[in-house]
Amino acid sequence: MLIGSTVRTASPHPRVTVPDTPTPVVSFVTVTYGTGPIVVDMIESLVATCALPCEVIVVDNAHPSRRGRARAELLAATSGVRLVEASANLGFGGGCNAGIERARGRLVGLVNPDLVALPGWLEPLVEVLDTDPTVGIAAAVLLDPDGSIQECGQMLYADGTTAPRRVPPAGVDPIEVDHASAACWLMRTVDVSALGGFDEAFHPAYFEDVDLALRVRRNGRRVVVHPRSRVVHHTGTGTPDPPRPAFAQLDTLRRRWPDLAITQPRPPAG
């Protein structure tokens, strides 16, 4: 059994309280892996910037040396968070899937534990999904802590690799992109469930979001980034582990998608 207990946090002195609602509009799902107090900061920013009824689901993957670290942080500092404890490392995709399966909202927001949500970030994403049936994934502009653009979506090349778009978006309307990192996605829950969520063949992480974005596009919907939706992303601080090579996951993507819809060659280095 890979999923252990599911509890609702109830700190007697919470720094962050997620209001209880039987009918959330948005279910936020985040995955932790040896994550420290930064996940509490992220949830605090969500609660402060979300005017809609929402729930927060945290799937805590088992870490070999920091097992239960996120659990301890959440139990001590939060109330109302739905905490799903995994007895193994489900990976990013598997962890997200476990959270999505428990989501009660009509929209699901996939958010990394090292994000800081900024005022006004959510409403544009909700609006585009509610008004444009051609959109399957609505993503935020990711900012570095100094305010510079980390990513305004990504370019997907014919060899399966990606590169961030760092050009400031012109205008205020959503822009279609090849792909966008799943650090901050909003999707219709029914859509992601119909697609079967993330493919866990990409375990533990990397390129599963590319694969899901391609399946969204194959299903006739678009991936967009909304210029008016902005969040800060503290890259690489969501887990204590260093980034791992993703050669196996890239090979899996190439096998699954031998004829990528995006055919632009990757520009030469330098």
Secondary structure, 3 states (H helix, E strand, C coil): CCEEEEEEEECCCCCEECCCCCCCCEEEEEEEECCCCHHHHHHHHHHHHCCCCEEEEEEEECCCCCCCHHHHHHHHHEEEEEEEEECCCCHHHHHHHHHHHCCCCCEEEEECCCEEECCCCHHHHHHHHHHCCCEEEEEEEEECCCCCEEECCEEECCCCCEEECCCCCCCCCCEECCECCCCEEEEEHHHHHHCCCCCHHHCCCCCHHHHHHHHHHHCCCEEEEEEEEEEEECCCCCCCCCCCCCHHHHHHHHHHCCCCCCCCCCCCCC
